[in-house]
């Protein structure tokens, strides 16, 4: 975690574009490996699967727990209502 300096007015100093890019990137290979391991372990319950995707409109990560038999989304982070709000911006 990076702690940014605060200027005399109390506002957080602006980070450079390269710093912001580095913060927004995540190790995709590690995420894929972790999701596969969780799904193999049945940690979420039998017949449930963890899906990690990016919303096509906002490009933000979306994590879902899905019933493998029905395809029903059991839980999602962020919730669908928050994803819809993000699309309004």
Beta strands, then each sheet from edge to edge (+ up, - down):
strand 1: 48-54
strand 2: 61-67
strand 3: 73-77
sheet 1: 1+ 2- 3+
end
